[in-house]
Amino acid sequence: MKTNSNKIGCFIGDYSKTAIGTYLNTGTVINIACNIVSANNYPPKYIPPFTWFINGKTEKYIFERFLKILEVIKQKRGLSVSITEKELLRKLYDKIVY
């Protein structure tokens, strides 16, 4: 989407995370449920949902692995992953084509 802005940051979707020291270009779009580790180089400007991107290698995030990590993160905050949230995330995951 053209923003007509001179400066723009990154767009990082819910449940996504980057490693410490990960470089990101301005305007980079990281979709939902991604894990980005990119030491000393830039990841692509667009990263699809449920992507595991490590130093140039891209693969689809295994849903069960993603869900376990999400549950740990939520527990640390005194929260839990609801059944509705799991169902919605699963539906989104199943629509991804790699």
N, C-alpha and C positions, 0 to 999 in steps of 0.2 A: 504494500500500500504506500503510495506516495504521500509523504507528510508535509512536504515543503518546508521542513525545518532545517536550519543550518547545523544544528547539533541534535543528536539523538543517542540515547543509550541502547542497552540490550533489552530484549523482551524474553523473560524467562518464565515458563509456565509452572503451574502448581506441581508440587511433588518432584521438581527437578533440583539438581544440585551440581555444583562444580567443585573440583578439588582446589585446595589452596595453591595459588600461583598460576591458575589457568588463565591464559590470555583469551580475550574475547574482542572481536572487532565491533565497532559501533554499528548498530542496526542488526546485530545478530539475533536470530529468532531461535530460541530453544523451546521446543514444545513441551507438553506435560510429561512427567514421569521419566526424565532423562538423567543420566549420570555422565558427567563430562570430566575427563581427565586429559589434559593436553599440555604437557610440559614443553616449553620452549618453541611452541608453534601454535598457530591459530586453528580452531576447528572450523568446519564449514559455516557459511553465513546462515544456513537453515539446517536445523536438526529435527527430524520427524519425532512424533510422540513415541514413548517407550524405547528410546535408543540408549544403548550403552556405547559410548564413544571413548576409546582409550588410545591416545597417541596415534591417531590416524586410522585406527581400525574401528569400524562401525558394525554393530550387530543388534538384533532385536533383544531387548531386555526380557529375560524370562519372567513371566508374570508372577509366579509363585515366589521367586527371589525378590522381586520388587515389593510384593505384598508383605513379606517377612520384614524387610528393612523398614517399610512404612509403619508397620505395627510397633517396631522398636522405637522409632522416632516419636510416634504419638505417645507411647507409654512414658517416655522421658518427660513429656509435657503434661502428664496426668490425663491424657485423652485416650480414646480407642477408635479403631476404624469401624464404622457402622456397617451393617449388612447392606444398606442402601448404597453407601459409598463403594463397597467392594463390588457390588453388582454393576454400578455405573462404570467403574474403572475397567471391569472385565469386558463390558460391552464395547467400550472404546478400544481396548486392547485387541479384541477379536476383529475389529474393522481395519486394523493396520495391515497394509500389504507391503511386504519387503521383497 
